[in-house]
Amino acid sequence: MGVTIHKICTDLRLLASLKEVEEPFEKDQIGSSAMAYKRNPMRSERCCALARHLMALLSDPMHTAAVQWMERTLDDSANRRISIPEAFLTADILLSTLQNISEGLVVYPRVIERHIRQELPFMATENIIMAMVKAGKNRQEVHEEVRVLSQLAAAVVKEEGEDNDLIERFRESSFFKPIHADLDKILEPKAFIGRAPQQVSAFLEDEVRPALKPYAADLDKSSVLEV
């Protein structure tokens, strides 16, 4: 549990830094005591901190079990009285906080779309190479042309702070004329997600919904936290 929640909340913190998602934010909540404009993902930060504590608690029973003499010794009880309750209490607040985050998570599709538009030209280069090869070009020659134009476009992004102009470079290059008419189709974002939608639907239908079914009466409840 600790590992999973830490991974989820770390990803949310990274996405929040890109302004693609945001935790639920109370009307008078202080996002940062130093910088008033910020909305720090405090719930996810808290989950990561507590998840590490939960993972660290795992070493207590392992160390205790490792040093038991013969049947057992009596130096386990004091440790157990602390580590076991702490583990359950930590797991409880982790799940409650994660539920609160999930129920109030805000997603910003336009920010995501902007980031995709910036990175998609680079992501599409392999498909562009394959399309050119299908059109009769030599793969090694195509690879070199793509490499050169990609490095130039990357320099514009990194050194000048401008938008990614790789696709414009392809359109202006006579070398890529065989696929000029196909570039819009090649750059369709849905062409890069594979079977992800079907996999998610199947996972929800086959795994998640059956697991939630015994708790159907509780699913309408919300997690209320004092932050």
C-alpha positions as CSV (number, residue, x, y, z in Angstrom):
1,M,0.0,0.0,0.0
2,G,2.7,2.5,0.9
3,V,4.6,1.9,-2.3
4,T,1.5,2.3,-4.4
5,I,0.2,5.4,-2.8
6,H,3.7,7.0,-2.8
7,K,3.9,6.3,-6.6
8,I,0.4,7.7,-7.2
9,C,1.0,10.9,-5.2
10,T,4.5,11.4,-6.6
11,D,3.1,11.4,-10.1
12,L,0.3,13.8,-9.1
13,R,2.9,16.1,-7.6
14,L,4.9,16.0,-10.9
15,L,1.7,16.6,-13.0
16,A,0.8,19.5,-10.6
17,S,4.2,21.1,-11.2
18,L,3.3,21.1,-14.9
19,K,-0.1,22.6,-14.1
20,E,-1.9,19.6,-15.7
21,V,-3.7,18.6,-12.5
22,E,-4.5,20.2,-9.2
23,E,-5.6,18.8,-5.8
24,P,-8.9,20.0,-4.3
25,F,-8.2,23.5,-2.9
26,E,-10.2,25.1,-0.1
27,K,-11.4,28.7,-0.5
28,D,-9.1,30.1,2.2
29,Q,-6.4,27.5,2.0
30,I,-2.8,28.8,2.0
31,G,-0.9,27.1,-0.8
32,S,2.5,28.4,0.3
33,S,3.5,30.5,3.2
34,A,6.3,32.1,1.2
35,M,4.7,32.5,-2.2
36,A,1.1,33.5,-2.2
37,Y,0.3,32.5,-5.8
38,K,1.3,28.8,-5.3
39,R,-1.0,25.9,-4.7
40,N,1.3,23.3,-3.4
41,P,-0.1,19.7,-3.6
42,M,0.0,19.4,0.2
43,R,-2.2,16.3,0.4
44,S,0.0,14.4,-2.0
45,E,3.1,15.6,-0.1
46,R,1.5,14.4,3.1
47,C,0.7,11.0,1.5
48,C,4.3,10.6,0.3
49,A,5.6,11.4,3.8
50,L,3.3,9.0,5.5
51,A,3.8,6.3,2.9
52,R,7.5,6.4,3.5
53,H,6.8,6.0,7.3
54,L,4.5,3.1,6.5
55,M,7.1,1.4,4.4
56,A,9.7,2.0,7.1
57,L,7.5,0.3,9.7
58,L,7.9,-2.9,7.7
59,S,11.4,-3.3,9.1
60,D,10.2,-3.5,12.7
61,P,8.5,-6.9,12.5
62,M,11.2,-8.3,10.2
63,H,14.0,-7.3,12.7
64,T,11.9,-8.6,15.6
65,A,11.3,-12.0,13.9
66,A,14.9,-12.3,12.9
67,V,16.2,-12.1,16.5
68,Q,13.7,-14.4,18.2
69,W,15.4,-17.2,20.1
70,M,14.2,-20.7,19.5
71,E,10.4,-20.6,19.9
72,R,10.4,-16.8,20.7
73,T,11.7,-14.3,23.2
74,L,9.8,-11.6,25.1
75,D,11.5,-8.6,23.5
76,D,8.9,-8.4,20.8
77,S,5.9,-7.1,22.8
78,A,7.0,-3.5,23.3
79,N,7.9,-3.2,19.6
80,R,4.6,-4.7,18.5
81,R,2.6,-2.4,20.7
82,I,4.0,0.6,18.8
83,S,4.6,-0.7,15.2
84,I,1.3,-2.5,14.6
85,P,-1.0,0.3,15.8
86,E,1.1,2.9,14.0
87,A,0.9,0.8,10.8
88,F,-2.9,0.7,10.9
89,L,-3.3,4.3,11.8
90,T,-1.0,5.4,9.0
91,A,-2.7,3.2,6.5
92,D,-6.1,4.6,7.5
93,I,-5.1,8.3,7.1
94,L,-3.3,7.4,3.8
95,L,-6.4,5.9,2.3
96,S,-8.6,8.7,3.6
97,T,-6.4,11.4,2.2
98,L,-6.0,9.6,-1.2
99,Q,-9.8,9.3,-1.4
100,N,-10.1,13.0,-0.7
101,I,-7.6,13.8,-3.5
102,S,-9.3,11.5,-6.0
103,E,-12.8,12.9,-5.3
104,G,-11.7,16.5,-5.8
105,L,-8.9,16.2,-8.4
106,V,-9.0,18.9,-11.1
107,V,-7.7,18.1,-14.5
108,Y,-6.8,20.9,-17.0
109,P,-7.2,19.4,-20.6
110,R,-6.0,22.5,-22.4
111,V,-2.7,22.5,-20.5
112,I,-2.3,18.8,-21.3
113,E,-3.1,19.5,-25.0
114,R,-0.5,22.3,-25.1
115,H,2.2,20.0,-23.7
116,I,1.2,17.3,-26.2
117,R,1.4,19.7,-29.1
118,Q,5.0,20.7,-28.0
119,E,6.2,17.1,-27.7
120,L,4.2,15.3,-30.3
121,P,6.5,16.3,-33.3
122,F,9.4,14.6,-31.6
123,M,7.3,11.6,-30.6
124,A,6.1,11.3,-34.2
125,T,9.5,11.1,-35.8
126,E,9.5,7.2,-35.8
127,N,6.2,7.2,-37.6
128,I,7.4,9.8,-40.0
129,I,10.5,7.6,-40.8
130,M,8.2,4.6,-41.4
131,A,5.9,6.6,-43.7
132,M,8.9,7.8,-45.7
133,V,10.2,4.3,-46.1
134,K,6.8,3.1,-47.3
135,A,7.0,5.9,-49.8
136,G,10.2,4.4,-51.2
137,K,12.9,6.4,-49.4
138,N,16.1,4.8,-47.9
139,R,15.7,4.5,-44.1
140,Q,19.2,5.5,-43.3
141,E,18.9,8.7,-45.3
142,V,15.5,9.5,-43.8
143,H,16.9,8.9,-40.3
144,E,19.7,11.4,-40.9
145,E,17.3,14.1,-42.3
146,V,15.0,13.6,-39.3
147,R,18.0,13.7,-36.9
148,V,19.3,17.0,-38.3
149,L,15.9,18.7,-38.4
150,S,15.0,17.5,-34.9
151,Q,18.2,18.8,-33.4
152,L,17.6,22.2,-35.0
153,A,14.0,22.3,-33.7
154,A,15.2,21.2,-30.2
155,A,17.7,24.0,-30.2
156,V,14.9,26.5,-30.9
157,V,12.9,25.2,-28.0
158,K,15.8,25.0,-25.5
159,E,18.0,27.9,-26.5
160,E,15.5,30.4,-27.7
161,G,12.4,29.4,-25.7
162,E,10.3,29.3,-28.8
163,D,7.6,26.7,-29.8
164,N,8.5,23.4,-31.4
165,D,8.8,24.1,-35.2
166,L,9.8,20.6,-36.3
167,I,6.6,20.0,-38.3
168,E,7.1,23.3,-40.2
169,R,10.6,22.2,-41.0
170,F,9.2,18.9,-42.4
171,R,6.6,20.8,-44.5
172,E,9.3,23.1,-45.9
173,S,11.7,20.3,-46.8
174,S,11.4,19.0,-50.3
175,F,13.0,15.7,-49.0
176,F,9.7,15.0,-47.1
177,K,7.4,15.9,-50.0
178,P,6.2,12.3,-50.4
179,I,4.4,12.5,-47.0
180,H,3.5,16.2,-46.9
181,A,-0.2,15.4,-47.5
182,D,-0.1,12.7,-44.7
183,L,1.5,14.8,-41.9
184,D,-1.8,15.8,-40.3
185,K,-2.8,12.1,-40.1
186,I,0.5,11.0,-38.8
187,L,0.3,13.7,-36.1
188,E,-3.1,12.7,-34.8
189,P,-2.6,12.2,-31.1
190,K,-4.9,9.2,-30.9
191,A,-2.5,7.3,-33.1
192,F,-0.1,7.2,-30.2
193,I,-2.2,5.8,-27.4
194,G,-2.5,2.2,-28.6
195,R,-5.0,0.1,-26.8
196,A,-4.9,2.3,-23.6
197,P,-8.7,3.2,-23.7
198,Q,-9.7,-0.5,-24.1
199,Q,-7.3,-1.6,-21.5
200,V,-8.6,0.9,-19.0
201,S,-12.2,0.0,-19.7
202,A,-11.4,-3.8,-19.4
203,F,-9.6,-3.2,-16.1
204,L,-12.4,-1.2,-14.6
205,E,-15.0,-3.8,-15.8
206,D,-13.1,-7.0,-14.9
207,E,-11.1,-5.9,-11.8
208,V,-12.3,-2.7,-10.2
209,R,-16.1,-3.0,-10.3
210,P,-16.2,-6.5,-8.9
211,A,-13.8,-5.5,-6.1
212,L,-16.1,-2.5,-5.2
213,K,-19.3,-4.4,-5.4
214,P,-19.4,-5.6,-1.8
215,Y,-19.0,-2.0,-0.7
216,A,-21.7,-0.5,-3.0
217,A,-23.6,1.0,-0.1
218,D,-20.6,3.1,0.9
219,L,-19.5,4.4,-2.5
220,D,-21.7,7.5,-2.3
221,K,-19.8,8.7,0.8
222,S,-17.2,11.4,0.6
223,S,-13.9,11.7,2.5
224,V,-13.9,14.9,4.6
225,L,-10.6,16.2,5.8
226,E,-9.6,19.1,7.9
227,V,-6.6,20.7,6.2
